[in-house]
Amino acid sequence: MRVHVPIHLRWGDLDAYNHVNNVELMRLLEEARVRVFWRSEEEGGDVDSGMALIEAEAGSDTITLIARHEVEYVRPIPYQRQPLDVQVWIGKLGRASLEVNYEVFGPAGNDQPLYARASSAIVLVNAVTSKPRRITDEERVAWTRYLEEPVAFTKRG
């Protein structure tokens, strides 16, 4: 099961070639990841995710660290007013880490172009000890629902 996260582009996301800059794409993926995983007291969010188990407030017990990013750009992302459809799922659950996968599509509809695919390795860290902490039973049960095959990158030559 994937979580669909609508992400609006900003005019400033474009580069001199009139498409979304590669650094800005990483920010868009970060926005999707935060909306999916971080629990918030805010009501009325636009993403309903059963993955939102990590406290996002200052002083939380757990921090998340990115260990690795990999991105494959399939085609340039042009500016558009409708939000991109960033699909998020888990490709792997380890003991203290997980692999978050993404596919970035055009606005929801019949003929959504695929713009990019990506993965991020995330390590859960105890905020006090700064050491990795194990994924809890609650997290493992909740996140297993979103577990599917890892993103399929194009084979390297």
C-alpha positions in Angstrom: 0.0 0.0 0.0 1.3 3.4 -0.9 0.5 6.8 0.6 -0.3 9.5 -2.0 1.1 12.9 -1.0 0.0 15.9 -3.0 2.9 18.3 -3.3 2.5 21.7 -4.9 5.4 23.2 -6.8 6.6 26.8 -6.2 7.8 29.0 -8.9 11.2 29.2 -7.1 11.6 25.4 -7.6 12.5 26.0 -11.2 16.0 26.4 -12.5 17.4 28.3 -15.6 16.2 25.4 -17.8 12.6 26.0 -16.7 12.2 22.7 -14.9 12.4 21.6 -11.2 16.0 21.8 -10.0 17.5 18.5 -8.7 18.1 20.1 -5.2 14.5 21.2 -5.1 13.3 17.7 -5.9 15.1 16.5 -2.7 13.2 19.1 -0.8 9.9 17.9 -2.3 10.7 14.4 -1.3 11.6 15.6 2.2 8.2 17.4 2.4 6.4 14.2 1.4 8.4 12.1 3.9 7.8 14.5 6.8 4.0 14.6 6.1 3.9 10.8 6.0 6.0 9.9 9.0 5.8 12.7 11.6 3.0 12.7 14.0 1.5 16.1 14.5 -1.1 17.5 16.8 -2.3 19.6 13.9 -5.8 18.7 12.7 -7.0 18.6 9.1 -3.8 17.6 7.4 -4.0 16.6 3.8 -2.2 13.2 4.3 -3.9 10.5 6.3 -1.1 8.1 7.0 -1.0 5.1 9.3 2.8 5.6 9.2 2.8 8.8 11.2 4.3 7.5 14.4 7.4 9.7 14.9 7.0 12.7 17.1 8.0 15.9 15.3 8.2 18.2 18.2 11.4 19.6 19.9 12.5 17.4 22.7 11.1 14.2 21.2 12.7 10.9 22.2 13.6 9.9 18.6 15.3 11.7 15.8 15.6 10.5 12.3 18.8 10.6 10.3 19.2 10.1 6.6 21.9 7.6 5.9 21.5 7.5 2.1 19.5 9.0 -0.8 19.3 7.7 -4.3 17.4 9.4 -7.0 16.7 8.5 -10.6 15.4 11.3 -12.8 13.1 9.9 -15.4 12.1 13.2 -17.1 12.3 16.9 -16.3 9.4 18.2 -14.1 7.8 21.2 -15.6 6.1 23.9 -13.6 2.4 23.1 -13.1 -0.4 24.4 -10.9 -1.8 21.1 -9.9 0.1 19.2 -7.2 2.5 16.4 -8.0 1.4 12.9 -6.8 4.3 11.7 -4.6 3.7 8.1 -3.8 5.5 6.9 -0.7 6.0 3.3 0.7 8.5 1.3 2.6 10.9 -1.0 0.7 12.7 -2.5 3.7 12.4 -2.6 7.4 15.6 -3.3 9.4 16.2 -3.4 13.1 16.8 0.3 13.6 16.4 1.6 10.0 14.0 1.6 7.1 14.1 2.3 3.5 11.5 4.8 2.3 10.7 4.7 -1.4 9.1 7.3 -3.6 7.8 7.7 -7.1 7.0 11.2 -8.3 4.1 11.5 -10.8 2.3 14.3 -12.5 -1.0 15.5 -11.1 -3.5 12.7 -10.3 -5.5 11.7 -13.4 -5.6 9.2 -16.2 -2.2 9.8 -17.8 0.3 10.6 -15.0 3.8 10.9 -16.3 6.5 9.4 -14.0 9.2 12.1 -13.3 11.4 10.4 -10.7 11.9 7.5 -8.4 13.9 7.6 -5.2 14.8 5.9 -2.0 16.0 7.2 1.4 17.6 5.0 4.1 16.5 6.4 7.5 18.0 5.5 10.9 16.0 5.9 14.1 18.2 7.4 16.8 17.6 7.9 20.5 17.8 11.6 21.1 19.5 11.3 24.5 22.2 8.7 23.7 22.6 9.5 19.9 22.7 5.8 19.3 20.4 3.9 16.9 17.3 2.6 18.5 15.2 -0.4 17.5 12.0 -0.1 15.6 9.2 -0.6 18.2 6.6 -3.4 17.8 4.0 -0.7 17.3 6.0 0.9 14.5 6.8 -2.5 12.9 3.1 -3.5 12.8 2.0 -0.1 11.4 4.7 0.1 8.8 4.5 -3.4 7.6 1.1 -2.5 6.0 3.1 -0.2 3.7 5.8 -2.6 2.9 6.2 -3.6 -0.8 9.0 -4.2 -3.3 11.7 -1.6 -3.2 11.8 1.0 -6.0 13.1 -0.5 -9.2 15.9 1.7 -10.5 17.1 1.3 -14.1 19.9 -1.1 -14.3 23.3 0.4 -14.4 25.5 -0.4 -17.4 
